[in-house]
Amino acid sequence: MKSDIFTLRNEYSKSTLSDFELSKDPFIQFTTWFEEALVSEQIEPNAMIVGTVDSHGQPTQRTVLLKGYGEEGFTFYTNYKSRKGIQLKGNPRVNLLFPWYHLQRQIIISGTVSKVSRQNSEQYFHSRPRGSQLSAFVSNQSGEVSSREELESRLQKAEEELKNKEVPLPRDWGGYIVTPSSFEFWQGRENRLHDRFFYELEGSHWKISRLAP
Ligand SMILES: Cc1cc2nc3c(=O)[nH]c(=O)nc-3n(C[C@H](O)[C@H](O)[C@H](O)COP(=O)(O)O)c2cc1C
């Protein structure tokens, strides 16, 4: 069993990242790679792992979907009273990780979250399929539920109550925007001698360093 894992080994030779091709602006570099991920065979290219820290300093992670990005930051939507929501209230520092294995790439972004406007959350919430809106409406995300049946009966009740009505945006549901303070772009290379570039905000300037693999 163990020896099978030993033999799992891919060569990383799909691409390179050099000082010459790297943009001085990490948002432009992100856009270039994100657009390549969108047209690649990478599954769920907008899925990212969000790391947060609880009140004991214990890191936790989960996948969420990136729903917008630009110079202002990186946006995702969730429940503000979920485990991550509670942690972010106590400590707004986050890490985002895009695991683009198909491209042999990884991007890590560190930053701080703030809530998006209620209007922004309303707009996104109502753009979702009605089934997703109803599920968010009945789910106290990360709270304990007694059974699958309980969830399904909550959903059925909400479907009946809200028949022919708009599903209201739940009070505790909305977006976070991550303002980045650093970015790391990782490109897998032959013999594990990978390319890594780290951008760190120094005042209003992004300082770029190449890191050892
Ligand atoms: C592919 C994928 C996409 C997901 N997208 C979201 C999302 O956009 N928002 C969200 O709240 N949870 C999303 N989840 C569920 C989260 O990973 C997580 O289970 C949930 O947010 C509760 O996390 P928490 O208890 O740490 O707060 C997604 C899970 C997967 C696997």
The ligand as an ORCA input file, in Angstrom:
! r2SCAN-3c Opt
* xyz 0 1
  C     -16.025     23.019     -4.856
  C     -16.602     23.622     -3.593
  C     -17.128     24.905     -3.646
  C     -17.661     25.482     -2.493
  N     -18.092     26.787     -2.543
  C     -18.532     27.392     -1.425
  C     -18.850     28.789     -1.433
  O     -18.713     29.496     -2.440
  N     -19.307     29.324     -0.259
  C     -19.451     28.592      0.884
  O     -19.884     29.135      1.898
  N     -19.123     27.289      0.924
  C     -18.668     26.667     -0.196
  N     -18.294     25.332     -0.158
  C     -18.449     24.592      1.123
  C     -17.265     24.931      2.045
  O     -16.112     24.215      1.644
  C     -17.561     24.672      3.535
  O     -17.983     23.337      3.726
  C     -18.627     25.606      4.099
  O     -18.463     26.936      3.634
  C     -18.582     25.609      5.626
  O     -17.282     25.972      6.047
  P     -16.984     26.433      7.553
  O     -17.740     25.503      8.467
  O     -15.510     26.332      7.711
  O     -17.482     27.852      7.692
  C     -17.735     24.740     -1.286
  C     -17.185     23.447     -1.243
  C     -16.613     22.908     -2.376
  C     -15.977     21.545     -2.288
*
